């Protein structure tokens, strides 16, 4: 009975984390001029979560989390250049725009796929340790599992090999749980 109660409490906390993750991702997407967040915006949001495990995982492999937003902007510029449109490097691709009212949880396909992978990763960790909360490092694991997309390309540009970042994120989850005991 005690394990069931603990699991229910953890799921409720995880729902709060998901809400914060998606609302912040939407703000990042809107600032990029997009109505709905993509996987890259969810990763940006994860880097802002208070648990700090995603940031620590990036530091663990000598990648600077502060560079992620610039790496995303570079992906957008590269895409435009591939279409023959040259955007200046100092162009403000992150100009703030108002939030789209009433669309809090609508996401792009890349974010939807990331959230599905995230659910699987967290459920597997919670089977091993019921105390395991949804952490920002889990989001990095889910992002790195994608073969294509702005988020994983941006991470690669930063020098973060997906396999290395997945291992670093797993280590951060393990260390987080060890400190919670």
N, C-alpha and C positions, 0 to 999 in steps of 0.2 A: 504494500500500500504506500509506504514512504517513497519508494522509487517512482511510482505513478504520480504522486503529488509533485515531486521534484521535477519530473518530466513535463507536467502540465505548466508549472511555473516557468520553466525554461522556455517552453514554446511561446508563452505569453510575452516574455522578455524579447524573444527572437522576433515576434511580430512587431514590437516597438522598434527594434533595430531595422527591420525591413522597411517600415514606414519612414523612418529618418533617412535611410539609404536612398529610397526612391524619391522622396520630396527634394532632397538635396541634389540628386541626379537631375531632376527636372529643372531645377534652378540653373545648373551648369548647362544643360541643353538649351534652355531659353536664352542664356547669355551668349551661346554660340549661334543664335538665330534659328534654332530647331524647336519644333513643337513638342517632340517626344524624345526622351533620352535614349541614347545608344549605350552599348557596353562600356565605351570609353567614359561616359558620364557617370556610370555606376562605379567604375574604378576610381574616378576622381572623388566621388562621394565617399567611397570606402577609405580613401586616404585621409579624409577629414573625421572619421569616426574616432571617438575617444579611446578605444582600446589600444590603438597605435600599432597593432600587430602587422598591418600591411606595410606601414612605413618602416618598421624594424626589419621586415623580410627584405625589402628593397635595399636597405642599408647593409644587411648581411651579405648581399652579393655585390656590394659596392656600386649600387645604382642610387641616384639621388631622386627621391620622390618629388622634390620641388621641380624637377625637369619634366614631369609627366604631362602637364598641361601644355608646355611648349612643344613637346613631342607630338601631341595630338594636333596642335595647330600646324605643325610641319606636315603631318599626314594630309590635312585638308589642302594645304598649299600644293603639295605634290600631286594630289588628285586633280586640282585645277590646272596645274602645269601640264599634266598628261592630256588634258582636254584642249591645250593650247592657250590657256588663260594664265597670264602671269600676275600673281598677286604679290605686291611688295612684301618683303620680310617684316617690315614694321607696320603692316596693315593690322588694324584692330579687328581681329576675328572674334574677339570675346567681348564686344560692346554689349553692355547690359540692356536687356529688353524685358518687358513685363511678363510675368508668369501667365500661362494660358489658363483662364479660370475653368474649373470643373473637370479638368483632365489629369488629376493627380497621379493616377496609376497606369496611364497609357504609355507604352514604351515601344521602341523600335524592335524589330525582329532580333537584332544582335543582343539587346538587353534582355529580351524574353528568353533567349537561349542561355544566356549567362545565368539568369535566375533559376532556370531548370537545373543547370549543372550545379549551381550553388546549393539548391535543395538536396540533391543527391550527396554532395560532399558533406554537408552538415549532418544529414541523417546518418551517414556512415560513421562520422566521428561520434555522434551521440549514441550509437549502438555500442561503441567501445567505452564511452564514458558519458553517462547521462548528464553530468554537470557541464558538458561542453556547450558553451553558448555560440551563437552565430558571431563570428569575428571578422574583422576587415581582412585578415589573412586568407580566410575562406574565399572572399571575393577575388583575390589575386589568383588563387588556385583555379577558380572557375574561369577567369579571364584567360589564363594561360592554357587552358584546355582547348581553346578555340584555335583552329588552324588558320583562319583568316579573320580580318577585321581591323578597324582602326586601333582598338585597344591593344591587341597583341602586337601589331606592327609598331605602335608607339613604344611599347615596352622593349621590343627588340632594338629600336633606334637608341634607346637609353643604355643599351648593353646588357639588358636583362634577358638571358636565354630562358625561354619558358620552362624547360625541365629544371634548371637551377632555381628559378623563382618558386616553382611548386614545392621543391624540397625545403627551401628557406621558409616558405609560408607554413609548411607542416611543422617545422622545427619551432617556429614562433607560437603556433597553437599549443604544442606540447609544453613549451616553457610557460605560457600563460596559465595553463591548467595546473602546472606544478606550483606556481606562485599562489594559486587560489586555494590550495589545500590547507 
